[in-house]
């Protein structure tokens, strides 16, 4: 018994020593470093990071070990001055039995003063990278906790107070300052749902955080700002994680504040997406983004991003509208009114298949629609926030046109993407050259080749500058076009300095390539230097057609209400035959953009159904440039001075003035000389009338009758100087249409001429030579000629045309039809001063102009005046029918 008692006492003593030793180990300051090392190791093992406890660690003894520690530090990378994380106080309870069995089960976890610094410098180094891991250790995977935190706290409570998280990335400029004064994660029992409740601020914007985590049902998390609502709901899956996420933004301004971007947009937005993570692969499906700005602009994005990090698994449809659908700008016929309306893009990329894409650029003047196989229309990367609060896109690639053969490729950056400012891009241009002349010419078989070049874009959405432009045509032999220069504001086509050089080996080949009637103009060259500054425009051009050269200068001040284009057209040498070719060629060029009936397609700003259904360019309402200028209301005042016109008949010159205002086009007085003849002509067109009739008035003098007859292939000669006064009006579609519709009057006169008697004999007028001259001579004199003509719808009629020799007066009446190309004339010769006598051998001329029938017949009966007048005046007038002069 004594031994038993002794044994019990010894055991009690040993137990007392163990208890005292354990108590000393857990609470004595002498063992503080040992406790600190133990807890440091415990936390480091779970976090996978080295943890330093700068203050003391206390452990309370009971059914649960009550652990508390202060001054916990995670240093992180030595590149940064700030620690990765600091914790003012940590407290938790842990089961001694679990520790003895190698398990960790925490309860009543509380953290106070949590400060986390997630930093990345401009070299990509992060604060959470361990600088101690080198060599072989660096290649080893980082240590991770044996059990996830969720397993450790499955039925416990966590309290977090005074939590701050700072994320700062120098690579992209993003910065998030999260403040959580109070956050509680709690599950009261294993059968109850866990909950999370907290409040705080993100970059100064207050929010409320709530979450519900049932044991079996899907969990939900809500984050509510004043103008932003974020919700995530779990979708049950057999494996992996699936979240349906929605973001409601009542005011985009607060979202910009959260992102620390300048508040430059006003509007609302909504985002919906499904996030999936399984077997190490994450993806985003069912993406739906809608943003509406107060100004009427909108952005809609639908589709799926697919596997994150895999650009071959993206299917997105994007629609950008700059105007509401019910408030689009009116169709534009002028480039000054051109506005971008909408951009639609579709990208469908499936792994293992050829990517498909589509891009539709809609303006109020045309729609560019391209689709096919190829890269996406737009790619961008390197998004970042600048120190002054703008969103920068460091790399943008824009491809406009056919996916395999785009018209324009831009590679650059945007310093302020939200306001489209700070744009800088290098551009490649490769377009059908026909599109520079008229959209109607764009087609698959383009004989005009391609226009290719490069340029640089810089500026913003209000003033985008195009510099270093170098472009030229290729893949064609019909012409060579080169363009060099700059445009300070390409959107408004202002402040430009362009040099344009055009070489045309054959004008006929060029017209034929434009599907027009060929005109043999020979070789042509055009050089233009076009400069504008503000509203002042200046142009100098040099035009060469074979041997003919024109110098053109033009100035325009577009600041006035009714701008006037002042200019001059000068030349030291123009060949008359080449002028004919130029006029005919210009008449053909005028047919561009017109139908076979002559009706202009672009007059009405409505695209045809055929244009809508085919081709990349459709819904075209823009007029060709030349027609747009003529109908733009621009006023013109141009002087013309052709100092040397060379032709078959000698040397001539021409001076004139061309003026144009809103309602009227005027040319003249047009003064020129040709072959000894002088012309003074004025033209006027009423632009307010849709018919656009041209009125010509003027006088011509100095025409030589022998030249006219020679040009009409008469073998016999005549002489005399002819004068003409005229006032005629006709249509302007073509010279033939003008002649056929011409109306008005003209008077032709001639004096001191002569005609070969053999020519009279051919007409039957020389049968009685004494009638025309006293003696039979080779040449009969023509004293005068006067032909008053009345013109109506292309028909010329006369009743008093009179031709006189020294003996005979010939009165002509009848008409000529230019439409039918026929004539019907009666010529009655009578001896001067004897109008009441019978006409000897009157002549009729009838039939086609090319080959009329001439008949000589017996004279008519004697004439008489209805008023009885029968006496010639003492002084008769020349070339007035004698019967009208009787008294």
Residue pairs with C-beta under 8 A, 6 or more apart in sequence:
22 61
23 61
24 30
24 31
25 31
25 34
25 35
26 35
26 59
26 60
26 61
26 65
27 58
27 59
27 60
27 61
29 56
32 56
32 57
35 57
35 58
35 59
36 53
36 56
36 57
36 69
38 57
39 53
39 57
39 67
39 69
40 51
40 52
40 53
42 104
43 51
43 72
43 90
44 50
44 51
45 143
45 145
45 146
46 104
46 145
46 146
46 152
47 74
47 145
48 142
48 143
48 144
48 145
49 74
49 76
49 84
49 128
49 130
50 74
50 75
50 130
50 132
51 72
51 73
51 74
52 72
52 73
52 74
52 75
53 69
53 70
53 71
53 72
53 73
54 70
54 71
54 72
54 73
55 69
55 70
55 71
56 69
56 70
57 67
57 68
57 69
58 66
58 67
58 68
58 69
59 65
59 66
59 67
59 68
60 66
60 67
60 68
64 93
64 94
64 95
64 96
64 107
65 93
65 94
65 95
65 96
65 99
66 91
66 93
67 90
67 91
67 92
67 93
67 94
68 89
68 90
68 91
69 89
69 90
69 91
70 88
70 89
70 90
71 86
71 87
71 88
72 86
72 87
72 90
73 83
73 85
73 86
73 87
74 83
74 84
74 85
74 86
75 83
75 84
76 83
76 84
76 85
76 117
76 127
76 128
76 129
76 130
77 84
77 125
77 126
77 127
77 128
77 129
77 130
77 131
78 131
79 121
79 125
79 127
79 131
80 117
80 119
80 121
80 127
82 117
82 119
82 127
83 115
83 117
84 116
84 117
84 118
84 127
84 128
85 114
85 115
85 116
85 117
86 113
86 114
86 115
87 111
87 112
87 113
87 114
87 115
88 112
88 113
88 114
88 162
89 110
89 111
89 112
89 113
90 110
90 111
91 108
91 109
91 110
91 111
92 106
92 107
92 108
92 109
92 110
93 106
93 107
93 108
94 104
94 105
94 106
94 107
95 105
98 104
98 105
104 146
104 147
104 152
105 152
106 152
106 153
106 156
107 156
107 157
108 156
108 157
109 153
109 156
109 157
109 158
109 159
110 158
110 159
110 160
110 161
111 158
111 159
111 160
111 161
111 163
112 160
112 161
112 162
113 161
113 162
114 160
114 162
114 163
114 164
115 163
115 164
115 166
116 163
116 164
116 165
116 166
117 127
117 166
117 168
118 126
118 127
118 128
118 165
118 166
118 167
118 168
119 126
119 127
119 166
119 167
119 168
119 169
120 126
120 127
120 168
120 169
120 170
120 171
121 170
122 170
122 171
124 171
130 142
133 140
153 185
153 187
154 187
154 190
155 187
155 189
155 190
156 187
157 184
157 185
157 186
157 187
157 188
158 184
158 185
158 186
159 183
159 184
160 180
160 182
160 183
160 184
160 185
160 198
161 181
161 182
161 183
162 180
162 181
163 178
163 179
163 180
163 181
163 183
163 200
164 177
164 178
164 179
164 180
165 176
165 177
165 178
165 180
166 175
166 176
166 177
166 178
167 174
167 175
167 176
167 178
168 174
168 175
168 176
169 175
171 384
172 382
172 383
172 384
172 385
173 384
173 385
173 386
173 387
173 392
174 259
174 384
174 385
175 203
175 260
175 385
176 202
176 203
177 202
177 203
177 204
178 200
178 201
178 202
179 200
179 201
179 202
180 198
180 199
180 200
180 209
181 199
181 200
182 198
182 199
182 200
183 196
183 197
183 198
183 200
183 209
184 195
184 196
184 197
184 198
185 194
185 195
185 196
186 194
186 195
186 196
187 193
187 194
187 195
187 213
190 215
191 215
192 215
193 212
193 213
193 214
193 215
193 217
194 212
194 213
194 214
195 210
195 211
195 212
195 213
196 209
196 210
196 211
196 212
196 213
196 221
197 209
197 210
197 211
198 208
198 209
199 206
199 207
199 208
199 209
200 206
200 207
200 209
201 207
202 225
202 258
203 257
203 258
203 259
203 260
204 257
205 225
205 226
205 254
205 257
205 258
206 225
206 226
207 223
207 224
207 225
207 228
208 222
208 223
208 224
209 221
209 222
209 223
209 224
210 221
210 222
210 224
211 219
211 220
211 221
211 222
212 219
212 220
213 219
218 233
218 234
218 235
218 236
219 233
219 234
220 231
220 232
220 233
220 234
221 231
221 232
222 229
222 230
222 231
223 229
223 230
223 231
224 230
225 254
225 258
226 254
227 249
227 250
227 251
227 253
227 254
227 255
228 247
228 248
228 249
228 250
228 254
228 255
228 258
229 246
229 247
229 248
230 245
230 246
230 247
231 245
231 246
231 247
232 243
232 244
232 245
233 243
233 244
233 245
234 241
234 242
234 243
235 242
235 243
235 244
235 274
237 278
239 278
239 279
240 276
240 277
240 278
240 279
241 275
241 276
241 277
241 278
242 274
242 275
242 276
242 277
243 274
243 275
243 276
244 272
244 273
244 274
244 286
245 271
245 272
245 273
245 274
245 275
246 270
246 271
246 272
247 269
247 270
247 271
247 272
248 270
249 255
249 268
249 269
249 270
249 271
249 291
250 268
251 266
251 267
251 268
252 265
252 266
252 267
252 268
252 269
252 291
252 293
253 263
253 265
253 266
255 269
256 262
256 263
256 264
256 265
256 418
257 263
259 385
260 385
260 389
261 385
261 389
261 390
261 391
261 418
262 388
262 389
262 390
262 418
264 418
264 419
265 293
265 418
266 293
266 294
266 295
267 291
267 292
267 293
267 294
267 295
267 297
268 291
268 292
269 289
269 290
269 291
269 292
270 288
270 289
270 290
270 291
271 288
271 289
271 290
272 286
272 287
272 288
272 289
273 284
273 285
273 286
273 287
273 288
274 284
274 285
274 286
275 282
275 283
275 284
276 282
276 283
276 284
276 285
277 283
281 307
282 307
282 308
283 304
283 305
283 306
283 307
283 308
283 313
284 304
284 305
284 306
284 308
285 304
285 305
285 306
286 304
287 301
287 302
287 303
287 304
287 305
287 316
288 301
288 302
289 299
289 300
289 301
289 302
290 298
290 299
290 300
290 301
291 298
291 299
291 300
292 298
296 321
296 322
296 323
296 324
296 327
297 320
297 321
297 322
297 323
298 319
298 320
298 321
298 324
299 318
299 319
299 320
299 321
300 318
300 319
301 316
301 317
301 318
301 319
302 316
302 317
303 314
303 315
303 316
303 317
303 347
304 314
304 315
304 316
305 313
305 314
305 316
306 313
306 314
306 315
307 313
307 351
310 351
311 349
312 349
312 350
312 351
312 355
313 349
313 350
313 351
314 347
314 349
314 376
315 347
315 348
315 349
315 350
316 345
316 346
316 347
317 344
317 345
317 346
317 347
318 343
318 344
318 345
318 346
318 347
319 342
319 343
319 344
319 345
320 342
320 343
320 344
321 341
321 342
322 339
322 340
322 341
322 342
323 329
323 339
323 341
323 342
328 341
328 364
329 337
329 339
329 341
329 364
330 337
330 364
330 605
331 364
331 365
331 605
331 606
331 621
332 338
332 339
332 363
332 364
332 365
332 605
332 621
332 622
333 365
333 602
333 605
333 621
333 622
333 623
333 628
334 622
334 623
334 628
334 632
335 365
335 493
335 622
335 625
335 628
336 492
336 632
337 364
337 365
338 363
338 364
338 365
338 622
339 363
339 364
340 361
340 362
340 363
341 362
341 363
341 364
342 360
342 362
343 359
343 360
343 361
343 362
344 358
344 359
344 360
344 362
345 357
345 358
345 359
345 360
345 376
345 377
345 378
346 356
346 357
346 358
346 359
346 371
347 355
347 356
347 357
347 376
347 377
348 355
348 356
348 357
349 355
349 356
349 376
354 373
355 373
355 374
355 375
355 376
356 371
356 372
356 373
357 371
357 372
357 373
357 374
357 375
357 376
357 377
357 403
358 369
358 370
358 371
358 372
359 368
359 369
359 370
359 371
359 377
359 399
359 400
359 401
360 367
360 368
360 369
360 370
361 367
361 368
361 400
362 619
364 621
365 620
365 621
365 622
366 439
366 617
366 618
366 619
366 620
366 621
366 622
367 617
367 618
367 619
368 400
368 401
368 616
368 617
369 616
369 617
369 618
370 400
370 401
370 402
370 403
370 406
370 616
371 403
372 402
372 403
372 404
373 403
373 404
374 399
374 403
374 404
375 399
375 403
376 399
377 398
377 399
377 400
378 396
378 397
378 398
378 399
379 395
379 396
379 397
380 393
380 395
380 396
380 397
381 393
381 394
381 395
382 392
382 393
382 394
382 395
382 413
383 391
383 392
383 393
383 394
384 391
384 392
384 394
385 391
385 392
386 392
386 415
390 415
390 416
390 417
390 418
390 419
390 421
390 422
391 416
391 417
391 418
392 413
392 414
392 415
392 416
392 417
392 422
393 413
393 414
393 417
394 413
395 411
395 413
396 410
396 411
396 412
396 413
396 414
396 425
397 409
397 410
397 411
398 408
398 409
398 410
398 425
399 406
399 408
399 409
399 410
400 406
400 407
400 408
400 409
400 410
401 407
401 408
401 431
401 616
402 616
405 430
406 430
407 429
407 430
407 431
408 427
408 428
408 429
408 430
408 431
409 427
409 428
409 430
410 425
410 426
410 427
410 457
411 425
411 426
411 427
412 423
412 424
412 425
412 426
412 457
413 422
413 423
413 424
413 425
414 420
414 421
414 422
414 423
414 424
415 421
415 422
415 423
415 424
416 422
416 460
419 460
419 461
420 460
420 461
421 460
421 461
422 460
423 457
423 458
423 459
423 460
423 461
423 464
424 456
424 457
424 458
425 456
425 457
425 458
426 454
426 455
426 456
426 457
427 454
427 455
427 456
427 457
428 452
428 453
428 454
429 451
429 452
429 453
429 454
429 455
429 471
430 450
430 451
430 452
431 450
431 451
431 452
432 441
432 442
432 443
432 446
432 448
432 449
432 450
432 451
433 446
433 448
433 449
433 450
433 451
433 473
433 476
433 479
433 481
434 441
434 442
434 443
434 446
434 448
434 514
435 441
435 442
435 617
436 451
436 481
437 448
437 514
437 592
437 624
437 625
438 592
438 593
438 624
438 625
439 617
439 620
439 622
440 592
440 593
440 601
440 602
440 620
440 624
441 448
441 514
441 515
441 592
442 615
442 616
442 617
443 615
447 476
447 478
447 513
448 473
448 476
448 478
448 479
448 513
448 514
449 473
449 474
449 475
449 476
449 478
450 473
450 474
450 475
450 476
451 471
451 472
451 473
451 474
451 481
452 471
452 472
452 473
452 474
453 469
453 470
453 471
453 472
453 483
454 468
454 469
454 470
454 471
455 466
455 467
455 468
455 469
455 470
455 471
456 466
456 467
456 468
457 464
457 465
457 466
457 490
458 464
458 465
458 467
459 465
459 489
461 491
462 491
463 488
463 489
463 491
464 489
464 490
464 491
465 486
465 487
465 488
465 489
465 490
466 486
466 487
466 490
467 486
467 487
468 486
469 483
469 484
469 485
469 486
469 487
469 498
470 483
470 484
471 482
471 483
471 484
472 480
472 481
472 482
472 483
473 479
473 480
473 481
473 482
476 513
477 505
477 509
478 504
478 505
478 506
478 509
478 510
478 513
479 502
479 503
479 504
479 505
479 510
480 502
480 503
481 500
481 501
481 502
482 500
482 501
482 502
483 498
483 499
483 500
483 501
484 498
484 499
485 496
485 497
485 498
485 499
485 530
486 496
486 497
486 498
487 493
487 494
487 495
487 496
487 498
488 494
488 495
488 496
489 495
494 532
494 534
495 532
495 533
495 534
496 530
496 531
496 532
497 530
497 531
498 528
498 529
498 530
498 531
499 527
499 528
499 529
499 530
500 526
500 527
500 528
500 529
500 530
501 525
501 526
501 527
501 528
502 524
502 525
502 526
502 527
503 523
503 524
503 525
504 510
504 523
504 524
504 525
504 526
505 523
506 520
506 521
506 522
506 523
507 518
507 519
507 520
507 521
507 522
507 523
507 524
507 545
507 581
507 585
508 518
508 519
508 520
508 521
509 518
511 517
511 518
511 519
511 585
511 588
511 589
512 518
514 588
514 589
514 592
516 588
516 589
516 591
516 592
517 588
519 581
519 584
519 585
519 588
520 581
521 545
521 546
521 578
521 581
521 582
521 585
522 545
522 546
522 578
522 581
523 545
523 546
524 543
524 544
524 545
524 546
525 542
525 543
525 544
526 541
526 542
526 543
526 544
527 541
527 542
528 539
528 540
528 541
528 542
529 539
529 540
529 541
530 537
530 538
530 539
531 537
531 538
531 539
532 538
534 559
535 557
535 558
535 559
535 563
536 555
536 556
536 557
536 558
537 554
537 555
537 556
537 557
537 558
538 553
538 554
538 555
538 556
539 552
539 553
539 554
539 555
539 567
540 551
540 552
540 553
541 550
541 551
541 552
541 553
541 554
542 549
542 550
542 551
542 552
543 549
543 550
543 551
543 552
544 550
545 578
545 581
545 582
546 575
546 578
547 573
547 575
547 578
548 571
548 573
548 574
548 575
548 578
548 579
548 582
549 571
549 572
549 573
549 574
550 569
550 570
550 571
550 574
551 569
551 570
551 571
552 567
552 568
552 569
552 570
553 567
553 568
553 570
554 565
554 566
554 567
554 638
555 565
555 566
555 567
556 563
556 564
556 565
556 566
556 634
557 563
557 564
562 633
562 635
562 661
562 662
563 634
563 635
564 634
564 635
564 636
564 637
565 634
565 635
565 636
565 637
565 638
565 660
566 637
566 638
567 636
567 637
567 638
567 639
568 638
568 639
568 640
568 641
569 638
569 639
569 640
569 641
569 642
570 640
570 641
570 642
570 643
571 641
571 642
571 643
571 644
572 643
572 644
573 644
573 646
574 642
574 644
574 645
574 646
575 645
575 646
575 647
576 645
576 646
576 647
576 648
576 652
576 674
577 647
577 648
579 645
587 734
587 735
589 626
592 624
592 626
593 600
593 601
593 602
593 623
593 624
593 627
594 600
594 601
595 601
598 733
600 623
600 627
601 608
602 620
602 621
602 622
602 623
602 624
602 627
603 623
605 621
606 621
607 618
607 619
607 620
607 621
611 618
611 619
611 620
612 618
612 619
622 628
623 631
630 660
631 687
633 662
634 660
635 659
635 660
635 661
635 662
636 658
636 659
636 660
637 657
637 658
637 659
637 660
638 657
638 658
638 659
639 655
639 656
639 657
639 658
640 654
640 655
640 656
640 657
640 658
640 670
641 654
641 655
642 653
642 654
642 655
642 672
643 653
644 651
644 653
645 651
645 652
645 653
645 654
645 672
645 673
645 674
646 652
647 674
647 675
649 674
649 675
649 676
649 707
650 674
650 675
650 676
652 672
652 673
652 674
652 675
653 672
653 673
654 670
654 671
654 672
654 673
655 670
655 671
655 672
656 667
656 668
656 669
656 670
656 671
656 672
657 667
657 668
657 669
658 666
658 667
659 665
659 666
659 667
660 666
662 687
662 688
663 686
663 687
663 688
664 684
664 685
664 686
664 687
664 688
665 683
665 684
665 685
665 687
666 682
666 683
666 684
666 685
667 682
667 683
667 684
668 680
668 681
668 682
668 683
668 698
669 680
669 681
669 682
669 698
670 679
670 680
670 681
670 682
670 683
670 698
671 678
671 679
671 680
672 678
672 679
673 679
675 704
675 707
676 702
676 704
677 700
677 701
677 702
677 703
677 704
678 700
678 701
678 702
679 698
679 699
679 700
680 698
680 699
680 700
681 696
681 697
681 698
681 699
681 700
682 696
682 697
682 698
683 694
683 695
683 696
683 697
684 694
684 695
684 697
685 692
685 693
685 694
685 695
685 732
686 692
686 693
691 731
692 731
692 732
693 729
693 730
693 731
693 732
694 729
694 730
694 731
694 732
694 738
695 727
695 728
695 729
695 744
696 726
696 727
696 728
696 729
697 726
697 727
697 728
698 725
698 726
699 723
699 724
699 725
699 726
700 722
700 723
700 724
700 726
701 721
701 722
701 723
701 724
702 721
702 722
702 723
703 721
703 722
703 723
703 724
704 719
704 720
704 721
704 722
705 718
705 719
705 720
705 721
705 722
705 750
705 753
706 717
706 718
706 719
706 720
708 722
709 716
709 717
709 718
710 717
714 759
716 756
716 758
716 759
716 762
717 755
717 756
717 759
718 753
718 754
718 755
718 756
718 759
718 782
719 753
719 754
719 755
719 782
720 750
720 751
720 752
720 753
720 754
720 782
720 785
721 750
721 751
721 752
721 753
722 748
722 749
722 750
722 785
723 748
723 749
723 750
724 746
724 747
724 748
724 749
725 746
725 747
726 744
726 745
726 746
726 747
727 744
727 745
727 746
728 742
728 743
728 744
728 745
728 746
728 791
729 742
729 743
729 744
730 737
730 738
730 739
730 740
730 741
730 742
730 743
731 737
731 738
731 740
731 741
732 738
739 794
739 818
740 793
740 794
740 818
740 819
741 793
741 794
742 791
742 793
742 794
742 818
743 791
743 792
743 793
744 791
745 788
745 789
745 790
745 791
746 788
746 789
746 791
747 786
747 787
747 788
747 789
748 785
748 786
748 787
748 789
749 784
749 785
749 786
749 787
749 879
750 782
750 784
750 785
750 786
751 783
751 784
751 785
751 878
752 782
752 783
752 784
753 781
753 782
753 783
753 785
754 779
754 780
754 781
754 782
755 779
755 780
755 782
755 805
756 778
756 779
756 780
757 766
757 769
757 772
757 773
757 776
757 777
757 778
757 779
757 780
758 766
758 778
760 766
760 772
760 780
761 767
763 827
763 843
763 854
763 856
764 841
764 843
764 854
764 856
765 771
765 772
765 810
765 827
765 829
765 841
765 843
766 772
767 840
767 841
767 856
768 840
768 841
769 775
769 776
770 807
771 807
771 808
771 829
771 831
771 840
772 780
772 805
772 807
772 808
773 780
773 781
773 805
773 806
773 807
774 807
780 805
781 805
781 806
782 803
782 804
782 805
783 804
783 805
783 806
783 878
783 879
784 802
784 803
784 804
784 878
784 879
785 802
785 803
785 804
785 879
786 800
786 801
786 802
786 878
786 879
786 880
787 798
787 801
787 802
787 812
788 798
788 799
788 800
788 801
789 796
789 797
789 798
789 801
790 796
790 797
790 798
791 797
793 819
794 817
794 818
794 819
795 815
795 816
795 817
795 818
795 819
796 815
796 816
796 817
796 818
797 814
797 815
797 816
798 812
798 813
798 814
798 815
799 813
800 811
800 813
800 880
800 881
800 884
801 811
801 812
801 813
802 809
802 810
802 811
802 812
802 879
802 880
802 881
803 809
803 810
803 812
803 879
804 810
804 832
804 878
804 879
806 832
807 831
807 832
808 829
808 830
808 831
808 832
809 829
809 830
809 831
809 832
809 835
809 881
809 882
810 827
810 828
810 829
810 830
811 827
811 828
811 830
811 881
811 883
812 825
812 826
812 827
812 828
813 825
813 826
814 823
814 824
814 825
814 826
814 845
815 823
815 824
815 825
816 822
816 823
816 824
816 825
816 849
817 823
821 848
821 849
821 850
822 846
822 847
822 848
822 849
822 852
823 845
823 846
823 847
823 849
823 852
824 845
824 846
825 844
825 845
825 846
826 842
826 843
826 844
826 845
827 842
827 843
827 844
827 845
828 839
828 842
828 859
828 860
829 839
829 840
829 841
829 842
829 843
830 837
830 839
830 840
830 882
831 837
832 876
832 882
833 872
833 876
833 882
834 882
835 863
835 872
835 881
835 882
835 883
835 885
835 886
836 862
836 863
836 864
836 870
836 883
836 886
837 862
838 859
838 860
838 861
838 862
839 859
839 860
840 859
841 856
841 857
841 858
841 859
842 856
842 857
842 858
842 859
842 860
843 854
843 855
843 856
843 857
844 854
844 855
844 857
845 852
845 853
845 854
846 852
846 853
846 855
847 853
863 883
864 870
865 883
865 886
869 886
869 887
870 886
871 886
871 887
872 882
872 885
872 886
872 887
873 885
873 887
876 882
876 885
877 885
